[in-house]
Amino acid sequence: MTDAAILPRRLVFRIPVIGWFLRDLIHGEPDNVWYFLGGLVSLWIISAVTWGLPGLVLPALAAVPLCFVLLVLITRG
């Protein structure tokens, strides 16, 4: 890999909490994926308990652009 390809990865890994999680996902054990997904689901549940319906709906609403891009990629073949 060139330095231009490594630089964005190094910058993302320096973000305090998110970088640690992503570094552990990429370079850690294969079971870490399930722990990461469990943590995300737990955070979603905590937000729903804390803020009610907006905490439940807003993360799903934020995933709409990702789903839209995936549908476009699927239809393009």
Steps between C-alpha positions, in 0.01 A plus 500: 500500500610851431515774759191662345300182563625457858454863611116504520503174696754639747293816545182302569684279749601811699139594579474425874223240538397418144858447385563249776190302404586502129863402562380212715255391229762506224801360685336307784335162530208400272259490797541876549246563224225348713606700806494819291152425365378419851638833621323688222169329579551579869562867421185507289296351785652744750410793273143371468467470878656841559327708232200285410369480145748750348787292638352195331415658165792736432772232468279313253437825314873562482543161329267594212776649277709186548207277403431721199861471380492122550179473295655703218812281506289184491297619203809600304628145526 
